[in-house]
């Protein structure tokens, strides 16, 4: 008789979440959008993302301007 050994796959430890690897995890994106839709906060979430993106753009511009002055 042959005994079969079943290997159990354990999920890997979560890595640090960045924009690039967040996009690759579809389950996280789906859960996020489901949360927004179920709670009726789609408009507020859009406003928060727009605000954050504006802050990032301004910070990037400031860094670029400082580098060129040197």
SENUNU-742460 format. One record per atom (N, C-alpha, C): residue number from 1; residue in one letter; atom name; y negated, x negated, z. Coordinates in Angstrom, 1 decimal. Layout:
# residues N
@seq:NUM	type:a	atom:CA	yy:Y	xx:X	zz:Z $
...
This chain:
# residues 70
@seq:1	type:x	atom:N	yy:1.2	xx:-0.8	zz:0.0 $
@seq:1	type:x	atom:CA	yy:0.0	xx:0.0	zz:0.0 $
@seq:1	type:x	atom:C	yy:-1.3	xx:-0.9	zz:0.0 $
@seq:2	type:x	atom:N	yy:-2.2	xx:-0.4	zz:-0.7 $
@seq:2	type:x	atom:CA	yy:-3.5	xx:-1.1	zz:-0.8 $
@seq:2	type:x	atom:C	yy:-4.5	xx:-0.4	zz:0.1 $
@seq:3	type:x	atom:N	yy:-5.1	xx:-1.1	zz:0.9 $
@seq:3	type:x	atom:CA	yy:-6.1	xx:-0.5	zz:1.8 $
@seq:3	type:x	atom:C	yy:-7.5	xx:-0.7	zz:1.1 $
@seq:4	type:x	atom:N	yy:-8.2	xx:0.4	zz:1.0 $
@seq:4	type:x	atom:CA	yy:-9.5	xx:0.3	zz:0.4 $
@seq:4	type:x	atom:C	yy:-10.6	xx:0.1	zz:1.4 $
@seq:5	type:x	atom:N	yy:-11.5	xx:-0.8	zz:1.2 $
@seq:5	type:x	atom:CA	yy:-12.6	xx:-1.0	zz:2.1 $
@seq:5	type:x	atom:C	yy:-13.9	xx:-0.4	zz:1.5 $
@seq:6	type:x	atom:N	yy:-14.5	xx:0.5	zz:2.2 $
@seq:6	type:x	atom:CA	yy:-15.7	xx:1.1	zz:1.7 $
@seq:6	type:x	atom:C	yy:-16.9	xx:0.4	zz:2.3 $
@seq:7	type:x	atom:N	yy:-17.7	xx:0.0	zz:1.4 $
@seq:7	type:x	atom:CA	yy:-18.9	xx:-0.7	zz:1.8 $
@seq:7	type:x	atom:C	yy:-20.0	xx:0.3	zz:2.0 $
@seq:8	type:x	atom:N	yy:-20.7	xx:0.3	zz:3.1 $
@seq:8	type:x	atom:CA	yy:-21.8	xx:1.2	zz:3.4 $
@seq:8	type:x	atom:C	yy:-23.1	xx:0.4	zz:3.1 $
@seq:9	type:x	atom:N	yy:-23.9	xx:1.0	zz:2.2 $
@seq:9	type:x	atom:CA	yy:-25.1	xx:0.4	zz:1.9 $
@seq:9	type:x	atom:C	yy:-26.2	xx:0.8	zz:2.9 $
@seq:10	type:x	atom:N	yy:-26.8	xx:-0.2	zz:3.5 $
@seq:10	type:x	atom:CA	yy:-27.8	xx:0.1	zz:4.5 $
@seq:10	type:x	atom:C	yy:-29.1	xx:-0.1	zz:3.8 $
@seq:11	type:x	atom:N	yy:-30.1	xx:0.8	zz:4.0 $
@seq:11	type:x	atom:CA	yy:-31.4	xx:0.7	zz:3.3 $
@seq:11	type:x	atom:C	yy:-32.1	xx:-0.6	zz:3.8 $
@seq:12	type:x	atom:N	yy:-32.7	xx:-1.2	zz:2.8 $
@seq:12	type:x	atom:CA	yy:-33.5	xx:-2.5	zz:3.1 $
@seq:12	type:x	atom:C	yy:-34.7	xx:-2.2	zz:4.0 $
@seq:13	type:x	atom:N	yy:-35.1	xx:-3.2	zz:4.7 $
@seq:13	type:x	atom:CA	yy:-36.2	xx:-3.0	zz:5.6 $
@seq:13	type:x	atom:C	yy:-37.5	xx:-2.7	zz:4.7 $
@seq:14	type:x	atom:N	yy:-38.3	xx:-1.8	zz:5.1 $
@seq:14	type:x	atom:CA	yy:-39.5	xx:-1.5	zz:4.3 $
@seq:14	type:x	atom:C	yy:-40.4	xx:-2.7	zz:4.2 $
@seq:15	type:x	atom:N	yy:-40.9	xx:-3.0	zz:3.0 $
@seq:15	type:x	atom:CA	yy:-41.8	xx:-4.1	zz:2.8 $
@seq:15	type:x	atom:C	yy:-43.2	xx:-3.6	zz:3.2 $
@seq:16	type:x	atom:N	yy:-44.2	xx:-4.5	zz:3.1 $
@seq:16	type:x	atom:CA	yy:-45.6	xx:-4.1	zz:3.3 $
@seq:16	type:x	atom:C	yy:-46.0	xx:-3.3	zz:2.1 $
@seq:17	type:x	atom:N	yy:-46.6	xx:-2.1	zz:2.4 $
@seq:17	type:x	atom:CA	yy:-47.0	xx:-1.2	zz:1.4 $
@seq:17	type:x	atom:C	yy:-48.3	xx:-1.7	zz:0.7 $
@seq:18	type:x	atom:N	yy:-48.2	xx:-1.9	zz:-0.6 $
@seq:18	type:x	atom:CA	yy:-49.4	xx:-2.2	zz:-1.4 $
@seq:18	type:x	atom:C	yy:-49.5	xx:-1.2	zz:-2.5 $
@seq:19	type:x	atom:N	yy:-50.6	xx:-1.2	zz:-3.3 $
@seq:19	type:x	atom:CA	yy:-50.7	xx:-0.2	zz:-4.3 $
@seq:19	type:x	atom:C	yy:-49.6	xx:-0.3	zz:-5.4 $
@seq:20	type:x	atom:N	yy:-49.2	xx:-1.5	zz:-5.7 $
@seq:20	type:x	atom:CA	yy:-48.2	xx:-1.7	zz:-6.7 $
@seq:20	type:x	atom:C	yy:-46.9	xx:-1.2	zz:-6.3 $
@seq:21	type:x	atom:N	yy:-46.4	xx:-1.6	zz:-5.1 $
@seq:21	type:x	atom:CA	yy:-45.1	xx:-1.1	zz:-4.7 $
@seq:21	type:x	atom:C	yy:-45.1	xx:0.3	zz:-4.2 $
@seq:22	type:x	atom:N	yy:-46.2	xx:0.9	zz:-3.8 $
@seq:22	type:x	atom:CA	yy:-46.3	xx:2.3	zz:-3.5 $
@seq:22	type:x	atom:C	yy:-46.0	xx:3.1	zz:-4.7 $
@seq:23	type:x	atom:N	yy:-46.5	xx:2.7	zz:-5.8 $
@seq:23	type:x	atom:CA	yy:-46.3	xx:3.5	zz:-7.0 $
@seq:23	type:x	atom:C	yy:-44.9	xx:3.5	zz:-7.5 $
@seq:24	type:x	atom:N	yy:-44.1	xx:2.5	zz:-7.1 $
@seq:24	type:x	atom:CA	yy:-42.7	xx:2.5	zz:-7.6 $
@seq:24	type:x	atom:C	yy:-41.8	xx:3.3	zz:-6.7 $
@seq:25	type:x	atom:N	yy:-42.3	xx:3.7	zz:-5.5 $
@seq:25	type:x	atom:CA	yy:-41.4	xx:4.5	zz:-4.6 $
@seq:25	type:x	atom:C	yy:-41.8	xx:6.0	zz:-4.9 $
@seq:26	type:x	atom:N	yy:-41.1	xx:6.7	zz:-5.7 $
@seq:26	type:x	atom:CA	yy:-41.4	xx:8.0	zz:-6.1 $
@seq:26	type:x	atom:C	yy:-41.3	xx:9.0	zz:-5.0 $
@seq:27	type:x	atom:N	yy:-40.4	xx:8.8	zz:-4.1 $
@seq:27	type:x	atom:CA	yy:-40.2	xx:9.7	zz:-2.9 $
@seq:27	type:x	atom:C	yy:-41.4	xx:9.8	zz:-2.1 $
@seq:28	type:x	atom:N	yy:-42.1	xx:8.6	zz:-1.8 $
@seq:28	type:x	atom:CA	yy:-43.3	xx:8.6	zz:-1.0 $
@seq:28	type:x	atom:C	yy:-44.4	xx:9.4	zz:-1.7 $
@seq:29	type:x	atom:N	yy:-44.5	xx:9.2	zz:-3.0 $
@seq:29	type:x	atom:CA	yy:-45.6	xx:9.9	zz:-3.8 $
@seq:29	type:x	atom:C	yy:-45.4	xx:11.4	zz:-3.8 $
@seq:30	type:x	atom:N	yy:-44.1	xx:11.8	zz:-4.0 $
@seq:30	type:x	atom:CA	yy:-43.8	xx:13.2	zz:-4.0 $
@seq:30	type:x	atom:C	yy:-44.1	xx:13.8	zz:-2.6 $
@seq:31	type:x	atom:N	yy:-43.7	xx:13.2	zz:-1.6 $
@seq:31	type:x	atom:CA	yy:-43.9	xx:13.7	zz:-0.2 $
@seq:31	type:x	atom:C	yy:-45.4	xx:13.8	zz:0.1 $
@seq:32	type:x	atom:N	yy:-46.2	xx:12.8	zz:-0.4 $
@seq:32	type:x	atom:CA	yy:-47.6	xx:12.8	zz:-0.2 $
@seq:32	type:x	atom:C	yy:-48.3	xx:13.9	zz:-0.9 $
@seq:33	type:x	atom:N	yy:-48.0	xx:14.1	zz:-2.1 $
@seq:33	type:x	atom:CA	yy:-48.5	xx:15.3	zz:-2.9 $
@seq:33	type:x	atom:C	yy:-48.1	xx:16.6	zz:-2.3 $
@seq:34	type:x	atom:N	yy:-46.8	xx:16.7	zz:-1.9 $
@seq:34	type:x	atom:CA	yy:-46.4	xx:17.9	zz:-1.3 $
@seq:34	type:x	atom:C	yy:-47.1	xx:18.3	zz:0.0 $
@seq:35	type:x	atom:N	yy:-47.4	xx:17.2	zz:0.8 $
@seq:35	type:x	atom:CA	yy:-48.2	xx:17.4	zz:2.0 $
@seq:35	type:x	atom:C	yy:-49.6	xx:17.9	zz:1.7 $
@seq:36	type:x	atom:N	yy:-50.2	xx:17.3	zz:0.7 $
@seq:36	type:x	atom:CA	yy:-51.6	xx:17.7	zz:0.4 $
@seq:36	type:x	atom:C	yy:-51.6	xx:19.2	zz:-0.1 $
@seq:37	type:x	atom:N	yy:-50.6	xx:19.5	zz:-1.0 $
@seq:37	type:x	atom:CA	yy:-50.6	xx:20.9	zz:-1.5 $
@seq:37	type:x	atom:C	yy:-50.2	xx:21.9	zz:-0.5 $
@seq:38	type:x	atom:N	yy:-49.3	xx:21.6	zz:0.4 $
@seq:38	type:x	atom:CA	yy:-48.8	xx:22.6	zz:1.4 $
@seq:38	type:x	atom:C	yy:-49.9	xx:22.9	zz:2.4 $
@seq:39	type:x	atom:N	yy:-50.8	xx:21.9	zz:2.7 $
@seq:39	type:x	atom:CA	yy:-51.8	xx:22.1	zz:3.7 $
@seq:39	type:x	atom:C	yy:-53.2	xx:22.4	zz:3.1 $
@seq:40	type:x	atom:N	yy:-53.2	xx:22.6	zz:1.8 $
@seq:40	type:x	atom:CA	yy:-54.4	xx:23.0	zz:1.1 $
@seq:40	type:x	atom:C	yy:-55.6	xx:22.0	zz:1.2 $
@seq:41	type:x	atom:N	yy:-55.3	xx:20.7	zz:1.2 $
@seq:41	type:x	atom:CA	yy:-56.3	xx:19.7	zz:1.3 $
@seq:41	type:x	atom:C	yy:-56.5	xx:18.8	zz:0.1 $
@seq:42	type:x	atom:N	yy:-56.2	xx:19.4	zz:-1.0 $
@seq:42	type:x	atom:CA	yy:-56.2	xx:18.6	zz:-2.3 $
@seq:42	type:x	atom:C	yy:-57.7	xx:18.2	zz:-2.6 $
@seq:43	type:x	atom:N	yy:-58.6	xx:19.1	zz:-2.4 $
@seq:43	type:x	atom:CA	yy:-60.0	xx:18.7	zz:-2.6 $
@seq:43	type:x	atom:C	yy:-60.5	xx:17.6	zz:-1.7 $
@seq:44	type:x	atom:N	yy:-60.2	xx:17.8	zz:-0.4 $
@seq:44	type:x	atom:CA	yy:-60.6	xx:16.8	zz:0.6 $
@seq:44	type:x	atom:C	yy:-60.0	xx:15.4	zz:0.3 $
@seq:45	type:x	atom:N	yy:-58.7	xx:15.4	zz:-0.1 $
@seq:45	type:x	atom:CA	yy:-58.0	xx:14.2	zz:-0.4 $
@seq:45	type:x	atom:C	yy:-58.7	xx:13.5	zz:-1.6 $
@seq:46	type:x	atom:N	yy:-59.0	xx:14.3	zz:-2.6 $
@seq:46	type:x	atom:CA	yy:-59.7	xx:13.7	zz:-3.8 $
@seq:46	type:x	atom:C	yy:-61.0	xx:13.1	zz:-3.4 $
@seq:47	type:x	atom:N	yy:-61.8	xx:13.8	zz:-2.5 $
@seq:47	type:x	atom:CA	yy:-63.1	xx:13.2	zz:-2.1 $
@seq:47	type:x	atom:C	yy:-62.9	xx:11.9	zz:-1.3 $
@seq:48	type:x	atom:N	yy:-61.9	xx:11.9	zz:-0.5 $
@seq:48	type:x	atom:CA	yy:-61.6	xx:10.6	zz:0.3 $
@seq:48	type:x	atom:C	yy:-61.2	xx:9.5	zz:-0.6 $
@seq:49	type:x	atom:N	yy:-60.4	xx:9.7	zz:-1.6 $
@seq:49	type:x	atom:CA	yy:-60.0	xx:8.7	zz:-2.5 $
@seq:49	type:x	atom:C	yy:-61.2	xx:8.2	zz:-3.3 $
@seq:50	type:x	atom:N	yy:-62.0	xx:9.1	zz:-3.7 $
@seq:50	type:x	atom:CA	yy:-63.2	xx:8.7	zz:-4.5 $
@seq:50	type:x	atom:C	yy:-64.1	xx:7.9	zz:-3.6 $
@seq:51	type:x	atom:N	yy:-64.3	xx:8.2	zz:-2.4 $
@seq:51	type:x	atom:CA	yy:-65.2	xx:7.5	zz:-1.5 $
@seq:51	type:x	atom:C	yy:-64.6	xx:6.1	zz:-1.2 $
@seq:52	type:x	atom:N	yy:-63.3	xx:6.0	zz:-1.0 $
@seq:52	type:x	atom:CA	yy:-62.7	xx:4.7	zz:-0.8 $
@seq:52	type:x	atom:C	yy:-62.8	xx:3.8	zz:-2.1 $
@seq:53	type:x	atom:N	yy:-62.6	xx:4.4	zz:-3.2 $
@seq:53	type:x	atom:CA	yy:-62.7	xx:3.6	zz:-4.5 $
@seq:53	type:x	atom:C	yy:-64.1	xx:3.1	zz:-4.7 $
@seq:54	type:x	atom:N	yy:-65.1	xx:3.9	zz:-4.3 $
@seq:54	type:x	atom:CA	yy:-66.5	xx:3.5	zz:-4.5 $
@seq:54	type:x	atom:C	yy:-66.8	xx:2.3	zz:-3.5 $
@seq:55	type:x	atom:N	yy:-66.3	xx:2.4	zz:-2.3 $
@seq:55	type:x	atom:CA	yy:-66.5	xx:1.3	zz:-1.3 $
@seq:55	type:x	atom:C	yy:-65.8	xx:0.0	zz:-1.9 $
@seq:56	type:x	atom:N	yy:-64.6	xx:0.1	zz:-2.4 $
@seq:56	type:x	atom:CA	yy:-63.9	xx:-1.1	zz:-3.0 $
@seq:56	type:x	atom:C	yy:-64.7	xx:-1.7	zz:-4.1 $
@seq:57	type:x	atom:N	yy:-65.2	xx:-0.9	zz:-5.0 $
@seq:57	type:x	atom:CA	yy:-66.0	xx:-1.4	zz:-6.1 $
@seq:57	type:x	atom:C	yy:-67.2	xx:-2.1	zz:-5.7 $
@seq:58	type:x	atom:N	yy:-67.9	xx:-1.5	zz:-4.7 $
@seq:58	type:x	atom:CA	yy:-69.1	xx:-2.2	zz:-4.2 $
@seq:58	type:x	atom:C	yy:-68.8	xx:-3.5	zz:-3.5 $
@seq:59	type:x	atom:N	yy:-67.7	xx:-3.6	zz:-2.8 $
@seq:59	type:x	atom:CA	yy:-67.3	xx:-4.8	zz:-2.1 $
@seq:59	type:x	atom:C	yy:-66.9	xx:-5.9	zz:-3.2 $
@seq:60	type:x	atom:N	yy:-66.3	xx:-5.5	zz:-4.3 $
@seq:60	type:x	atom:CA	yy:-65.9	xx:-6.4	zz:-5.3 $
@seq:60	type:x	atom:C	yy:-67.1	xx:-7.0	zz:-6.0 $
@seq:61	type:x	atom:N	yy:-68.1	xx:-6.1	zz:-6.2 $
@seq:61	type:x	atom:CA	yy:-69.4	xx:-6.5	zz:-6.9 $
@seq:61	type:x	atom:C	yy:-70.1	xx:-7.5	zz:-6.0 $
@seq:62	type:x	atom:N	yy:-70.1	xx:-7.3	zz:-4.7 $
@seq:62	type:x	atom:CA	yy:-70.8	xx:-8.2	zz:-3.8 $
@seq:62	type:x	atom:C	yy:-70.1	xx:-9.6	zz:-3.8 $
@seq:63	type:x	atom:N	yy:-68.8	xx:-9.6	zz:-3.9 $
@seq:63	type:x	atom:CA	yy:-68.1	xx:-10.9	zz:-3.9 $
@seq:63	type:x	atom:C	yy:-68.4	xx:-11.7	zz:-5.2 $
@seq:64	type:x	atom:N	yy:-68.4	xx:-11.0	zz:-6.3 $
@seq:64	type:x	atom:CA	yy:-68.6	xx:-11.6	zz:-7.6 $
@seq:64	type:x	atom:C	yy:-70.1	xx:-12.2	zz:-7.7 $
@seq:65	type:x	atom:N	yy:-71.0	xx:-11.4	zz:-7.2 $
@seq:65	type:x	atom:CA	yy:-72.4	xx:-11.9	zz:-7.2 $
@seq:65	type:x	atom:C	yy:-72.6	xx:-13.1	zz:-6.3 $
@seq:66	type:x	atom:N	yy:-71.9	xx:-13.1	zz:-5.2 $
@seq:66	type:x	atom:CA	yy:-72.0	xx:-14.3	zz:-4.3 $
@seq:66	type:x	atom:C	yy:-71.4	xx:-15.5	zz:-4.9 $
@seq:67	type:x	atom:N	yy:-70.4	xx:-15.4	zz:-5.6 $
@seq:67	type:x	atom:CA	yy:-69.7	xx:-16.5	zz:-6.2 $
@seq:67	type:x	atom:C	yy:-70.6	xx:-17.1	zz:-7.4 $
@seq:68	type:x	atom:N	yy:-71.2	xx:-16.3	zz:-8.1 $
@seq:68	type:x	atom:CA	yy:-72.0	xx:-16.8	zz:-9.3 $
@seq:68	type:x	atom:C	yy:-73.3	xx:-17.5	zz:-8.8 $
@seq:69	type:x	atom:N	yy:-73.8	xx:-17.1	zz:-7.7 $
@seq:69	type:x	atom:CA	yy:-75.0	xx:-17.8	zz:-7.2 $
@seq:69	type:x	atom:C	yy:-74.8	xx:-19.2	zz:-6.8 $
@seq:70	type:x	atom:N	yy:-73.6	xx:-19.6	zz:-6.4 $
@seq:70	type:x	atom:CA	yy:-73.4	xx:-20.9	zz:-6.0 $
@seq:70	type:x	atom:C	yy:-73.4	xx:-21.8	zz:-7.1 $
